[in-house]
Amino acid sequence: MSGSTAWLIVALPAAGAAVLLLGGRRTDRWGHLLGVATTAAAFALGVLSTVDIAGFGPAQRVLHVPLFTWLSVGGLRVDVRLLLDPLSLTFVLLITGVGALIHVYSVAYLAGDPRRRRFFGYLNLFVAAMLLLVLADDYVVLFIGWEGVGLASYLLIGFWQHKPAAAVAAKKAFVVNRVGDAGLLVAMMLMIAAFGSPGFDTVFARAGSAGGTATAIGLLLLLAACGKSAQLPLQSWLLDAMEGPTPVSALIHAATMVTAGVYLIARSHEIYAVAPDARLAVALVGAATLLFGAVIGCAKDDIKKALAASTMSQIGYMMLAVGLGPAGYALAIMHLVNHGFFKAGLFLGAGSVMHAMDDEVDMRRYGGLRVVLPATFLTFGAGYLAIIGVPPFAGFFSKDRIIEAAFGAGGAVGWALGTAALAGAGLTAFYMTRVVLMTFFGSRKWAEGVRPHESPPTMLVPMGVLALGSAGAGLLLWLGGRLVGWLTPVLGEPPEPHTPLPGWVWTALILTVVGAGIAVAGRQHGRSGRAAGALVRAARRDLYGDTLNEALFMRPGRALSRWLAGPAEEDLDGVVTGVGGTVARGAAVLRRAQTGYVRGYALWMFAGATVLLAAFVAGR
């Protein structure tokens, strides 16, 4: 059953997008319902496929579903096939499950928007592209989904196109992601040149004999992952993307776009197994980014941008984990799934707060909202406890294990990675406690005329479901090694953990650091009026990431473009002016022949006939 209907998982949201975007205004009344239904149906098919695959033995849980041959030129053949295995199906359930909840939430959130039907079309397009990405059986088809996600994100981030900031943010996300996309494109070229095929089976089977080519491919795939997952140095688009509607922030930052890079690295683990230098680069980028995002999050007063910085940091944990190799692959996916629950819940909670506060995003104008928004407070609180890693909430079973695994890598590198991850845990506790305190506690700082009110059930129900996932998903995935065992046929058996300290000592140490972050945030609450230090000022400017990009790339690129275009523009202007002048002068001469007198025209006709007759006689 799973193979025969697998194509519908992608086709349903794609068809929904086509109807909503091409159907015109006649679909306005029910378009949002179609958007919800197609995503929910894709989730149901994903559940059925997962149940089918789970019924097989571990060695048979990889199913290739051929659809058609797309390209056959010389020795290159690209078959469009879908890959159903534990890794792809885990992502399918996350994308469609969380995506369906976000669709339901959006029904009420955008109830008054005249373009709501188009918004749901973009959401469906986004989900379909992400599903194609994770179900692809080769890098070319994956690349199509990859580009589709980039297009859909551009449309969603810039949905409120009447806002100049939204339009600029959409363009910025599109351009920065094109840099990463170039890495994936060049990596595919190297695969075809070295292995003769972009198919996963062929590439992974021959990667061991590629030598330095495998390292080059691994680094190029890392560049692509940095673009989609907002990792250093391609992180600058993520915070600006908050200009889109809040459901877009939840979709992009929780279960879909930012996880694409983690999926790409995990899916390509066979390449990184024979390219240890590239794998180390993945871990280092993840460690640097988790600190980078955490520091930025500590200084943001915009609730959505604080959560966006948190996303950058949490994806850094996942990248660090996949960079640890077999010891971290399953932990990265576990944290990714947990993050899908708690981060989507936090963003939807932020949207509920904004809905109550007339779209105000500045937390300095909140305060005391736990009394008037009790349901939002409880669901947001579950996400908060999950992200900082308080047991038994979800983050405790994934993020804390990643910290242990980093220290367990051994040597100076292991200690450096572990220390960065541990420091990130303390910073996470600080900035998330700050968000909760500024929003739900303290004195009321509402603007005059604001009357906060709880969100409607259509918004609260998805938030409640995500809160339950934040509270219990981690424990369910961890007990009995469920997720590890499920992913073993794809990612391999993880080695026995080797850490310099017993597990309970690590847990006590991590919780102590988390407690210290909470305490510092509580002590500083209400003191935001103090003069900010250099680090705080830098964090408020995103650690000068945009300034660096402008200095290194934007201004030199603009100057070079003007210099190259200058002579060509002058030459082109000269040609256009010359041609235009010649035509005008010729027209002036010909215009004189148009006298308007019949006898004059008769004379010209007689002269012409005489010339033709003379030519005819001379020819004979």
C-alpha positions as CSV (number, residue, x, y, z in Angstrom):
1,M,0.0,0.0,0.0
2,S,2.8,2.5,1.0
3,G,4.5,2.2,-2.4
4,S,1.4,2.5,-4.5
5,T,0.2,5.7,-2.8
6,A,3.5,7.4,-1.9
7,W,3.2,9.8,-4.7
8,L,-0.1,11.2,-3.3
9,I,1.8,12.4,-0.2
10,V,3.4,15.0,-2.4
11,A,0.6,15.3,-5.0
12,L,-2.2,16.3,-2.6
13,P,-0.7,19.5,-1.2
14,A,0.7,20.3,-4.7
15,A,-2.8,19.9,-6.2
16,G,-4.2,22.1,-3.4
17,A,-1.6,24.8,-4.2
18,A,-2.6,24.6,-7.9
19,V,-6.3,25.0,-7.2
20,L,-5.8,27.8,-4.8
21,L,-3.4,29.8,-6.9
22,L,-5.0,29.3,-10.2
23,G,-8.7,29.0,-9.3
24,G,-9.2,32.7,-8.8
25,R,-11.6,34.4,-6.5
26,R,-14.3,31.7,-6.9
27,T,-12.2,29.7,-4.3
28,D,-12.0,32.5,-1.7
29,R,-14.9,31.2,0.4
30,W,-13.5,27.6,0.8
31,G,-9.9,27.8,-0.2
32,H,-8.5,27.8,3.3
33,L,-10.5,24.6,4.0
34,L,-9.0,23.0,1.0
35,G,-5.5,24.0,2.2
36,V,-6.1,22.4,5.6
37,A,-7.7,19.2,4.1
38,T,-4.9,18.5,1.6
39,T,-2.2,18.8,4.3
40,A,-4.1,16.7,6.8
41,A,-4.7,14.0,4.1
42,A,-1.0,14.0,3.4
43,F,-0.4,13.4,7.1
44,A,-2.9,10.5,7.1
45,L,-1.1,8.9,4.2
46,G,2.2,9.4,5.9
47,V,0.9,7.7,9.0
48,L,-0.3,4.7,6.9
49,S,3.0,4.5,5.1
50,T,4.9,4.6,8.4
51,V,2.7,1.8,9.8
52,D,3.3,-0.3,6.7
53,I,7.1,0.2,6.8
54,A,7.2,-0.5,10.5
55,G,5.6,-3.8,9.9
56,F,8.7,-5.0,7.9
57,G,11.9,-6.3,9.4
58,P,14.6,-3.7,9.9
59,A,16.5,-4.8,6.8
60,Q,13.4,-4.4,4.6
61,R,12.4,-0.9,5.8
62,V,13.9,0.9,2.7
63,L,11.4,1.1,-0.2
64,H,12.3,2.6,-3.6
65,V,9.2,3.7,-5.5
66,P,9.8,4.4,-9.2
67,L,7.6,7.0,-10.9
68,F,9.0,7.8,-14.4
69,T,12.3,8.6,-16.2
70,W,12.9,12.3,-16.3
71,L,16.2,12.5,-18.2
72,S,18.3,10.0,-20.2
73,V,21.2,11.6,-22.1
74,G,24.2,9.5,-23.0
75,G,25.4,7.7,-19.9
76,L,23.4,9.9,-17.6
77,R,19.9,8.7,-16.5
78,V,17.8,10.4,-13.9
79,D,14.8,8.4,-12.7
80,V,12.2,10.1,-10.6
81,R,11.8,7.8,-7.6
82,L,10.6,8.3,-4.1
83,L,12.4,6.8,-1.1
84,L,10.4,5.6,1.8
85,D,12.5,4.7,4.8
86,P,12.6,5.5,8.5
87,L,14.4,8.8,8.0
88,S,12.2,10.2,5.2
89,L,9.0,9.1,6.9
90,T,10.1,10.8,10.1
91,F,10.3,14.0,8.3
92,V,7.1,13.4,6.4
93,L,5.2,13.0,9.7
94,L,6.8,16.1,11.2
95,I,6.2,18.3,8.1
96,T,2.6,17.3,7.5
97,G,1.7,16.9,11.2
98,V,3.0,20.3,12.4
99,G,2.2,21.8,9.0
100,A,-1.5,20.8,9.4
101,L,-1.7,22.3,12.8
102,I,-0.2,25.6,11.5
103,H,-2.8,25.5,8.6
104,V,-5.6,25.2,11.2
105,Y,-4.1,28.0,13.2
106,S,-3.9,30.2,10.1
107,V,-7.6,29.9,9.4
108,A,-8.3,32.2,12.3
109,Y,-5.1,34.2,12.3
110,L,-5.7,35.5,8.8
111,A,-9.5,35.5,8.9
112,G,-9.6,39.2,8.0
113,D,-7.0,39.1,5.3
114,P,-8.5,39.5,1.8
115,R,-5.7,37.3,0.3
116,R,-6.1,34.4,2.7
117,R,-6.8,32.0,-0.1
118,R,-3.5,32.9,-1.8
119,F,-1.7,32.5,1.6
120,F,-3.0,28.9,1.9
121,G,-1.9,28.2,-1.6
122,Y,1.6,29.3,-0.7
123,L,1.5,27.2,2.4
124,N,0.5,24.1,0.4
125,L,3.2,24.8,-2.1
126,F,5.7,25.0,0.7
127,V,4.6,21.7,2.2
128,A,4.6,20.0,-1.2
129,A,8.2,21.2,-2.0
130,M,9.5,20.1,1.4
131,L,7.9,16.7,1.0
132,L,9.5,16.2,-2.4
133,L,12.8,17.2,-0.9
134,V,12.7,14.6,1.9
135,L,11.2,11.8,-0.2
136,A,13.6,12.2,-3.2
137,D,15.7,9.2,-4.1
138,D,18.5,11.2,-5.7
139,Y,20.1,14.6,-5.5
140,V,18.6,16.0,-8.6
141,V,15.0,15.4,-7.5
142,L,16.0,16.6,-4.0
143,F,17.3,19.8,-5.7
144,I,13.9,20.4,-7.3
145,G,12.3,20.3,-3.9
146,W,15.1,22.4,-2.4
147,E,14.5,25.1,-5.0
148,G,10.7,24.8,-4.5
149,V,11.2,25.5,-0.8
150,G,13.2,28.6,-1.6
151,L,10.5,29.9,-3.9
152,A,7.7,29.3,-1.5
153,S,9.6,30.9,1.4
154,Y,10.1,34.0,-0.8
155,L,6.4,34.2,-1.4
156,L,5.5,33.6,2.2
157,I,8.0,35.9,3.8
158,G,7.0,38.7,1.4
159,F,3.2,37.9,1.7
160,W,2.4,41.3,3.2
161,Q,4.1,43.0,0.2
162,H,2.6,46.3,1.0
163,K,5.2,46.5,3.8
164,P,8.6,47.5,2.3
165,A,10.4,45.6,5.1
166,A,8.6,42.4,4.2
167,A,9.5,42.8,0.5
168,V,13.2,43.4,1.4
169,A,13.3,40.5,3.8
170,A,11.9,38.1,1.1
171,K,14.5,39.2,-1.4
172,K,17.2,38.9,1.2
173,A,16.2,35.3,2.0
174,F,16.0,34.4,-1.7
175,V,19.5,35.9,-2.5
176,V,21.3,34.4,0.5
177,N,19.8,31.0,-0.1
178,R,21.0,31.1,-3.8
179,V,24.5,31.2,-2.4
180,G,23.9,27.9,-0.6
181,D,22.0,26.5,-3.6
182,A,25.1,27.0,-5.7
183,G,27.0,24.7,-3.3
184,L,24.4,21.9,-3.9
185,L,24.4,22.4,-7.6
186,V,28.2,22.2,-7.9
187,A,28.2,19.1,-5.5
188,M,25.8,17.4,-7.9
189,M,28.1,18.2,-10.8
190,L,31.0,16.6,-9.0
191,M,28.9,13.5,-8.2
192,I,28.0,13.1,-11.9
193,A,31.6,13.6,-13.0
194,A,33.0,11.3,-10.3
195,F,30.3,8.6,-10.0
196,G,28.3,8.9,-13.2
197,S,25.0,9.4,-11.4
198,P,23.3,11.6,-8.8
199,G,21.4,8.7,-7.3
200,F,21.8,8.1,-3.6
201,D,22.7,4.4,-4.0
202,T,25.4,5.0,-6.6
203,V,26.9,8.0,-4.8
204,F,27.1,6.3,-1.4
205,A,28.4,3.0,-2.9
206,R,31.3,4.8,-4.7
207,A,32.0,7.6,-2.2
208,G,34.7,5.5,-0.5
209,S,36.9,5.5,-3.6
210,A,36.5,9.2,-4.3
211,G,39.3,10.5,-2.0
212,G,39.5,14.3,-2.0
213,T,36.4,14.5,-4.1
214,A,34.3,13.2,-1.3
215,T,35.7,15.9,1.0
216,A,34.9,18.6,-1.6
217,I,31.4,17.3,-2.0
218,G,30.9,17.2,1.8
219,L,32.0,20.8,2.1
220,L,29.7,21.9,-0.8
221,L,26.8,20.1,0.8
222,L,27.6,21.9,4.1
223,L,27.5,25.2,2.2
224,A,24.0,24.3,0.9
225,A,22.9,23.3,4.4
226,C,24.2,26.6,5.9
227,G,21.9,28.5,3.5
228,K,18.7,26.6,4.2
229,S,19.3,26.1,7.9
230,A,20.6,29.6,8.6
231,Q,24.0,28.6,9.8
232,L,27.2,30.7,9.8
233,P,28.1,32.4,7.5
234,L,24.7,32.4,5.7
235,Q,22.5,33.1,8.7
236,S,21.7,36.8,8.0
237,W,18.3,36.1,6.4
238,L,16.6,34.4,9.3
239,L,15.8,37.2,11.6
240,D,14.6,39.5,8.8
241,A,12.2,36.7,7.8
242,M,10.1,37.6,10.8
243,E,8.5,40.2,8.7
244,G,6.2,37.5,7.3
245,P,3.0,36.4,9.1
246,T,3.5,34.5,12.3
247,P,2.3,31.1,10.9
248,V,5.0,31.5,8.3
249,S,7.6,31.9,11.1
250,A,6.3,28.8,12.8
251,L,6.4,26.8,9.5
252,I,9.8,27.9,8.4
253,H,11.5,27.9,11.8
254,A,10.0,24.7,13.3
255,A,9.4,21.8,11.0
256,T,10.3,22.6,7.4
257,M,12.8,25.0,5.8
258,V,15.5,25.3,8.5
259,T,15.5,21.5,9.0
260,A,16.3,20.9,5.3
261,G,20.0,21.4,5.9
262,V,20.1,18.9,8.8
263,Y,18.3,16.4,6.6
264,L,20.7,16.9,3.8
265,I,23.7,16.2,6.0
266,A,22.1,13.2,7.7
267,R,21.0,11.7,4.4
268,S,24.5,12.2,3.1
269,H,26.1,10.5,6.1
270,E,27.8,7.9,3.8
271,I,29.8,10.7,2.2
272,Y,30.8,12.2,5.6
273,A,31.9,8.8,6.8
274,V,34.7,8.9,4.2
275,A,35.3,12.6,4.6
276,P,36.2,13.2,8.3
277,D,37.5,16.8,7.6
278,A,34.1,17.8,6.1
279,R,32.3,16.2,9.0
280,L,34.5,18.1,11.5
281,A,33.6,21.3,9.6
282,V,29.9,20.5,10.1
283,A,30.4,20.1,13.8
284,L,32.4,23.4,14.1
285,V,29.9,25.3,12.1
286,G,27.1,24.0,14.3
287,A,29.0,24.9,17.5
288,A,29.8,28.4,16.4
289,T,26.2,29.0,15.2
290,L,24.6,27.8,18.4
291,L,26.6,30.3,20.4
292,F,26.1,33.0,17.8
293,G,22.3,32.6,17.8
294,A,22.1,32.4,21.6
295,V,24.0,35.6,22.1
296,I,21.8,37.4,19.7
297,G,18.7,36.0,21.4
298,C,19.8,37.5,24.7
299,A,19.4,41.1,23.5
300,K,16.3,41.0,21.4
301,D,13.1,42.8,22.6
302,D,11.1,41.8,19.5
303,I,9.4,38.5,20.6
304,K,9.6,36.9,17.2
305,K,13.2,37.9,16.6
306,A,14.2,36.4,20.0
307,L,12.6,33.1,18.9
308,A,14.2,33.4,15.5
309,A,17.6,33.7,17.1
310,S,16.7,30.7,19.2
311,T,16.0,28.7,16.0
312,M,19.4,29.6,14.7
313,S,20.9,28.3,17.9
314,Q,18.9,25.1,18.1
315,I,19.6,24.2,14.5
316,G,23.3,24.7,15.5
317,Y,22.8,21.9,18.1
318,M,21.5,19.6,15.4
319,M,24.4,20.4,13.0
320,L,26.8,19.8,15.8
321,A,25.2,16.4,16.5
322,V,25.3,15.3,12.8
323,G,28.9,16.5,12.7
324,L,29.7,14.0,15.5
325,G,29.0,11.1,13.2
326,P,27.2,7.9,14.2
327,A,27.2,9.0,17.8
328,G,25.1,12.0,17.0
329,Y,22.9,11.2,14.0
330,A,19.9,9.9,15.9
331,L,20.3,12.6,18.6
332,A,20.1,15.3,15.9
333,I,16.9,13.8,14.4
334,M,15.4,13.5,17.9
335,H,16.2,17.1,18.7
336,L,14.8,18.1,15.3
337,V,11.5,16.4,16.0
338,N,11.3,17.8,19.5
339,H,12.2,21.2,18.2
340,G,9.3,20.9,15.7
341,F,6.9,20.7,18.6
342,F,8.3,23.2,21.0
343,K,9.4,25.9,18.5
344,A,6.1,25.7,16.5
345,G,4.3,26.0,19.8
346,L,6.4,29.0,20.9
347,F,5.9,30.8,17.6
348,L,2.1,30.2,17.6
349,G,2.1,31.3,21.2
350,A,3.9,34.5,20.2
351,G,1.2,35.0,17.4
352,S,-1.5,34.6,20.1
353,V,0.2,37.3,22.2
354,M,0.4,39.6,19.1
355,H,-3.2,38.8,18.3
356,A,-4.2,40.0,21.8
357,M,-1.9,43.0,21.7
358,D,-2.9,44.5,18.4
359,D,0.1,43.1,16.6
360,E,2.6,44.6,19.0
361,V,5.9,42.7,19.0
362,D,8.0,44.7,21.5
363,M,8.1,42.7,24.7
364,R,8.8,45.9,26.6
365,R,5.1,46.8,26.0
366,Y,3.8,43.5,27.4
367,G,3.9,42.3,31.0
368,G,1.4,40.6,33.2
369,L,-0.3,38.7,30.3
370,R,-0.5,35.4,32.2
371,V,-3.7,36.6,33.9
372,V,-5.6,37.6,30.7
373,L,-4.1,34.9,28.4
374,P,-4.0,31.8,30.7
375,A,-4.3,29.3,27.9
376,T,-1.6,31.0,25.8
377,F,0.6,31.2,28.9
378,L,0.3,27.5,29.7
379,T,1.0,26.3,26.1
380,F,3.9,28.8,25.8
381,G,5.2,27.6,29.1
382,A,5.4,24.0,27.9
383,G,7.5,25.1,24.9
384,Y,9.7,27.1,27.3
385,L,10.4,24.2,29.6
386,A,11.1,22.0,26.6
387,I,13.6,24.3,24.9
388,I,15.6,24.9,28.0
389,G,15.7,21.2,28.8
390,V,13.9,20.8,32.1
391,P,13.0,17.1,32.7
392,P,10.7,15.5,31.6
393,F,10.1,17.9,28.8
394,A,11.2,17.1,25.3
395,G,14.5,19.1,25.1
396,F,16.0,17.3,28.1
397,F,16.1,14.0,26.2
398,S,17.8,15.4,23.1
399,K,19.7,18.6,23.7
400,D,21.3,17.4,26.9
401,R,22.3,14.1,25.2
402,I,23.9,16.1,22.4
403,I,26.0,18.0,25.0
404,E,27.1,14.7,26.5
405,A,27.9,13.3,23.0
406,A,30.0,16.3,22.2
407,F,32.2,15.9,25.3
408,G,32.3,12.2,24.5
409,A,34.0,12.9,21.1
410,G,37.3,13.2,23.1
411,G,40.4,15.2,22.7
412,A,40.6,19.0,22.6
413,V,38.0,19.2,19.8
414,G,35.5,17.2,21.9
415,W,36.0,19.5,24.9
416,A,35.7,22.6,22.8
417,L,32.5,21.4,21.2
418,G,31.1,20.2,24.5
419,T,31.9,23.5,26.2
420,A,30.3,25.5,23.5
421,A,27.1,23.3,23.7
422,L,27.1,23.6,27.5
423,A,27.4,27.4,27.3
424,G,24.6,27.5,24.8
425,A,22.4,25.7,27.3
426,G,22.9,28.4,29.8
427,L,22.3,31.2,27.3
428,T,19.2,29.4,26.1
429,A,17.8,29.4,29.6
430,F,18.7,33.0,30.0
431,Y,17.0,34.4,26.9
432,M,14.0,32.2,27.0
433,T,13.4,33.1,30.7
434,R,13.7,36.7,29.7
435,V,11.1,36.3,27.0
436,V,8.7,34.6,29.5
437,L,9.2,37.2,32.2
438,M,8.9,40.2,29.9
439,T,5.7,38.8,28.3
440,F,3.7,37.1,31.1
441,F,5.1,38.5,34.4
442,G,5.8,41.9,36.0
443,S,3.8,45.1,35.6
444,R,1.5,45.8,32.7
445,K,3.1,48.0,30.1
446,W,0.3,47.9,27.6
447,A,-0.2,50.8,25.2
448,E,-3.3,53.0,25.8
449,G,-6.4,51.5,24.3
450,V,-5.0,47.9,24.1
451,R,-7.5,45.3,25.5
452,P,-5.8,41.9,25.6
453,H,-8.0,38.9,24.9
454,E,-7.5,35.2,24.6
455,S,-7.3,33.7,21.1
456,P,-10.2,31.7,19.5
457,P,-10.3,27.9,19.7
458,T,-9.1,27.5,16.1
459,M,-5.8,29.0,17.3
460,L,-5.7,27.5,20.8
461,V,-6.3,23.9,19.8
462,P,-3.1,23.6,17.6
463,M,-1.2,25.3,20.4
464,G,-2.5,22.8,22.9
465,V,-1.5,19.8,20.7
466,L,2.0,21.2,20.2
467,A,2.3,21.8,24.0
468,L,1.5,18.1,24.6
469,G,4.2,17.2,22.1
470,S,6.6,19.6,23.9
471,A,5.8,17.8,27.2
472,G,5.8,14.2,26.1
473,A,7.4,13.6,22.7
474,G,11.0,13.5,24.0
475,L,10.2,10.8,26.6
476,L,8.3,8.7,24.1
477,L,11.1,8.8,21.5
478,W,13.8,8.1,24.1
479,L,12.2,5.3,26.1
480,G,13.6,1.9,24.9
481,G,15.6,3.6,22.3
482,R,12.5,3.9,20.0
483,L,13.8,6.5,17.6
484,V,17.3,5.2,17.6
485,G,16.1,1.7,16.7
486,W,13.7,3.1,14.1
487,L,16.5,5.1,12.4
488,T,19.2,2.3,12.6
489,P,18.4,0.8,9.1
490,V,19.3,4.2,7.6
491,L,21.8,5.8,9.9
492,G,23.5,2.7,11.3
493,E,23.9,1.5,14.9
494,P,25.3,4.2,17.2
495,P,28.3,3.3,19.2
496,E,28.2,2.9,22.9
497,P,28.6,6.4,24.5
498,H,32.0,7.1,26.1
499,T,32.1,10.1,28.3
500,P,34.6,11.1,31.0
501,L,31.8,11.4,33.6
502,P,28.8,9.3,34.6
503,G,25.5,10.2,33.0
504,W,23.9,11.5,36.2
505,V,26.9,13.9,36.7
506,W,26.3,15.3,33.2
507,T,22.6,15.8,33.9
508,A,23.4,17.6,37.2
509,L,26.0,19.8,35.5
510,I,23.7,20.7,32.6
511,L,20.7,21.5,34.9
512,T,23.0,23.6,37.1
513,V,24.0,25.7,34.1
514,V,20.4,26.0,33.0
515,G,19.4,27.0,36.6
516,A,22.1,29.6,36.5
517,G,20.8,31.1,33.3
518,I,17.3,31.2,34.7
519,A,18.5,32.9,37.9
520,V,20.5,35.5,36.0
521,A,17.5,36.3,33.8
522,G,15.2,36.6,36.9
523,R,17.7,38.9,38.6
524,Q,18.0,41.2,35.6
525,H,14.3,41.3,34.9
526,G,13.1,44.9,35.0
527,R,16.6,46.4,34.6
528,S,16.5,46.9,30.8
529,G,16.8,50.6,31.3
530,R,20.5,50.3,32.3
531,A,23.1,51.4,29.8
532,A,24.0,48.5,27.4
533,G,27.5,47.2,27.1
534,A,29.4,46.6,23.9
535,L,28.3,43.0,23.6
536,V,24.7,43.9,24.1
537,R,24.9,46.6,21.4
538,A,26.5,44.1,19.1
539,A,23.9,41.5,19.8
540,R,21.1,43.9,19.1
541,R,22.7,44.5,15.7
542,D,22.9,40.7,15.1
543,L,26.7,40.7,16.0
544,Y,27.3,42.9,12.9
545,G,26.5,40.1,10.5
546,D,24.7,42.5,8.0
547,T,27.5,45.1,8.4
548,L,30.1,42.5,7.5
549,N,28.1,41.3,4.5
550,E,27.7,44.8,3.3
551,A,31.4,45.6,3.7
552,L,32.7,42.4,2.1
553,F,30.1,41.7,-0.6
554,M,27.3,44.3,-1.1
555,R,29.3,47.5,-1.6
556,P,32.2,46.0,-3.6
557,G,29.7,44.1,-5.7
558,R,27.7,47.2,-6.4
559,A,30.8,49.2,-7.3
560,L,32.0,46.5,-9.6
561,S,28.6,46.3,-11.3
562,R,28.6,50.0,-11.9
563,W,32.2,49.9,-13.2
564,L,31.4,47.1,-15.6
565,A,28.1,48.5,-16.7
566,G,29.4,52.1,-17.2
567,P,31.3,51.7,-20.6
568,A,28.7,49.2,-21.9
569,E,25.9,51.6,-21.0
570,E,27.6,54.5,-22.7
571,D,28.2,52.4,-25.9
572,L,24.7,51.1,-25.9
573,D,23.3,54.6,-25.5
574,G,25.5,55.8,-28.4
575,V,24.2,53.0,-30.7
576,V,20.5,53.7,-29.7
577,T,21.0,57.4,-30.2
578,G,22.8,57.0,-33.5
579,V,20.2,54.6,-35.0
580,G,17.3,56.8,-33.8
581,G,19.0,59.9,-35.3
582,T,19.6,58.2,-38.7
583,V,16.0,57.1,-38.9
584,A,14.7,60.6,-38.0
585,R,16.9,62.3,-40.6
586,G,15.8,59.7,-43.3
587,A,12.2,60.3,-42.4
588,A,12.6,64.1,-42.7
589,V,14.0,63.6,-46.3
590,L,11.3,61.3,-47.3
591,R,8.6,63.5,-45.8
592,R,9.5,66.3,-48.3
593,A,8.4,64.0,-51.1
594,Q,4.9,63.9,-49.6
595,T,3.4,67.2,-51.1
596,G,-0.2,66.3,-51.1
597,Y,-0.7,67.3,-54.8
598,V,-2.2,64.7,-57.1
599,R,-0.2,66.0,-60.1
600,G,3.0,65.6,-58.2
601,Y,2.2,61.9,-57.4
602,A,1.2,61.4,-61.1
603,L,4.6,62.7,-62.1
604,W,6.4,60.3,-59.8
605,M,4.4,57.4,-61.1
606,F,5.2,58.4,-64.7
607,A,8.9,58.7,-63.9
608,G,8.9,55.3,-62.2
609,A,7.1,53.7,-65.1
610,T,9.6,55.2,-67.5
611,V,12.6,53.9,-65.5
612,L,11.1,50.4,-65.4
613,L,10.4,50.5,-69.2
614,A,13.9,51.6,-69.9
615,A,15.3,48.8,-67.8
616,F,13.2,46.3,-69.6
617,V,14.3,47.5,-73.0
618,A,18.0,47.6,-72.0
619,G,17.7,44.0,-70.7
620,R,16.5,42.7,-74.0
